Amino acid sequence: MENQRLDRRTFLTYLGTGATALAAASTGLGVLTETANAQSNNLLGTKPRKHGYEFQPIKPSTKDDLVLPKGYKYDVVASYGDIINKKGDTFGFNNDFTLYFPIENSVNHGLLWVNHEYTNPLYVEGEKINGTYSAAQVEKLLYNQGGSIIEVVRDKRTRSWKMVKDSEQARRITGLTPFALTGPAKGSKAVNGASMAQGTFANCSGGRTLWSTVLSCEENYETTSADAKLDPTHYGWVIEVDPFNPDFQVRKHTALGRFNHENASMGISQDGRVVVYMGDDKKDACVYKFVSDGRFKESLGNKNSRLLEEGTLYAADLKNGKWLPLALEDVRKAARGKSELLEKFQTQGDVLTNCHEAAILLGATPTDRPEDVEISPLDQTIFIAHTNNDKHGNIHGHITRFFEKDNDHGATEFEFEIFAAGGRQSGFSAPDNLTFDSNANLWTVTDISSDKLNSAAWTSFKNNGMFMIPTVGRNQGVAFQFASAPVQAELTGPCFTPDERTLFLSVQHPGEETKDKLNPTSTWPQVRGGNMPRPSVVAITGFKF
C-alpha cells in the first residue's frame, strides 16, 4: 500500500477492517516531499512541516453533536447572545467566517473576527406583523448580522479556549454601523448618489488582506435589505475592517464589484499588484478577480487599503481560458443594439453595481455556485468550491483548480481542472468554505441544505461535515472526514492559529428546521440552560504532527 493511491473504494475497505489499519492509512496525511518543501512559496507565513497530521478519519454521523476523531476535542468559545465586552454588546446570530489575529504574536491569545450571515425569526426578531417588521424588530434583524470582534484566550492551566467577556478590544460591526463607499461607484447614480451606507449584513465568508485587515463579504443581502427598507444597491459588496483599530473607517470597496459575494482571497502579482479572487454564490454565476493599479508596500500598513479603490475587475471565461475585463467600453460594445442595456450601463459605476449581468454579456462562464476561493500556499494555484447546481444535474458539486499563466496572479490567461468531485465515490457533497494548512492540505466543509440532509441523493453523507484533502502526495484528491456537524447544522469558516494547533470553526444553524421552540430538532450545544440550539464558534485542539 505504501506507494498506492488510497482511493475512495480502498478507504471504505479500511473502514471495514478496524481502527488499526485505518490509523496506518491516515498516518502522515499530506506530508510534503523535500522537493515540494523547497518549492513552497507560503503566503500563510509558516514553514511547511515535515510531518503531516495524524488522525483516524471518522464515519458519517447523524449524532446531534460535533463529532471529531479520537484524541481531538472542542471548546465552545462563543454562542448567540453571549456578552462580548464591557459595553454589553452581544454575539450575533448564525456565525460564519472566522479569522484569528494574534495579540503580541501569541498563538494562545488574540482577536477573532466572526461573520454573522442571517437570522432566524423564530429566535431573533420574531414573526412579521401584517407582512412587515416593526422598528424594534428591524433593529434586532440588523444588529444580529454583520460581524463580531471577540477576544479569545487559551487557559494555561486547563488548555481550554474561552472568550474574554469583559474585553476592552471586542466590538460589533452590524447592520446599523455607518460605512464609507470607495471606488468608482461611490457617489454615482448607480448607488443613488451615496458616499455612505448604513451597515453590513448577509456576511458569509471573507479573507485576510496583506496588511492584516478583514475583508468580509455580503452575500444574500436581498431579503434583509427589503425587510429593513434599505437601498439594495448599498449591499452585495466586500467590506473592510481593521480589528485592532476602531478609528479605521469601515468601508465598502465598490471596485471589487457587487454580487452575492462568498469570500475574497488575496494574493499578489509578480509585479507587486494586489489581486483578490472572488466567487458569486448563486446558480449559473461567475468567478471574478480584481487586480489593483497600484503596488503593495508593506511599510504603509492599512493605508494599502487604497489599492482596493482603483484597478480592473475581471470575470472568468473558462472555455477560452481568459480573464475578461469588466470595462465600460467593452460592456457597451457588447450591448450595442440593446437600448435597455445601453441605458443601464452608462458609467463604470453601473458596471460594478450590476456585475453579473455585465459578466454574462461579455461572455464569462456561468458556473455551479462558486463559493469559497483560496490560494494554495504550495504553488499559488487557485482552488474554487463549486457547491452544486441541480439545474444542470450537478447534485454534489466539485472543487475546481485554476492555473494562472506563468504562475502569475496578474495574468489574463489560465487553465483549469476539476480537482475533486463530490459524490458517493468521494464521500462528500456540496463543498463550501475552504482553507489550507502549511502542508498544502485543503480543508473543506460541506453545505448540504438542512432540508435535504439524510434523504434522497444525500442519504449516505448523513450530517454535514469537514474533510481534509491532500493536494500533493500519494493521497492527492482523496477526502478524509475530520468532523461531523450537529443535526441540521452547517460547519463554516475554518481558520487555524499560526502554529496550526488550534482550528476555529463556526457551527451554523443547528436545528434549522425547528418549527416549535418547545420541540427543537437540535439542542446543541446546550449552553446557558434550556434547549435552544445556538449557533456557536468552537476551538478544536488535539492536532499532532
C-alpha angles and dihedrals in degrees: 000000000000096000098026121104110246102230126186094265092052090047092054088050089057090052088062097048102060140260097293095063091040092053089052090051092051099045113122097359112192099005110170118232118239088255091053090047090055092050096047117120098187117200089182089074093233129112115245112255123237090221126057129218116285118212139134107246112238129230122247111276141198093198118131093237142074099269117204136176120275111284096029128101138180134220120205101232103176135001134188111290097018116141109246106184147012091273090063097246113161135222112260131236131273098013115208130160116038129193126184121217115188119230108223090349092298122154089199102047127044151114118279121205112208127186121220110207110183144334136243113228090212090068107019125028101007129229123314119263112226089344098307142081125243120236090259091051092049089052091054091046092053099037094055094055129063116053146314126217106202132177114235131187137179112230111239093216104041096026087222124135121236140168120251099234096190094048120154092204099049117099143154130247107196148162086279098055118108113243131194118225117223134187135031098329094053109117092357129135087248090072093033093259096301124154092172131042134196114247140313128261142159086054107178118163132337145168147240121259123225086250094054103255127127125257108199122186130223108217124164096016098148100091097046094045089052094046091048092043092236128150106270092209088069091065136060093064137120111256129202127213131175104217095200097043118060089179091065105102108241108233147184116228108217092182087073091061136243119266139107094306118200101178146332121229117191127211136153131246123234090258093051103262120140116249125194121193117203141178129213105221105217136089115283093010132139142249116239141190133190122210117194124228092220130058129248118255114188093204091064094066114189091356083082084078088091088071087074091060100065128037145080125296115208134190122208122251100195095183093060098027094237137132107227115212113230093223122158094233093054093045093051091047090054090047094052111139093019105102095187092055093043087054091050097047107052100127138026086251088061091052093050093046092051099037101150095053092046093048094051090046090056093050103261115159119260107222141184106281102302103212125162119019119193136176119232112240089213106055106356094246115150122244119199126189108219097191101196144292117208090185087077101030096261093135100161104032130220144232116248126203123208123203111200116214111267087001088279120142088207093059122118095212131062146161126220144198138190100253097186134357125213120235143092091301092061100033097233136086133193103014111208128159118030136195136168134224119214092266090062094252108153115224117199135180122205133234110200104164111259092237090055099047116120093005142095113337091359099054098107095052093059112186122008114275151183123248137189116217119187113222095197136036134036094318096050111152095009116127120223115190113233103169143016121207128230118263114307091351128131122215112225145165104029112193130171126212112241092264090049092228094114128048118197113208135176120226103204130196102350108188092015094160092059112131099173122047090212091057108039118180088222132026096188128169096012096211129151090019128280126068102272112137106234127197104236145176116233134193114221119205136174099085112154127184 
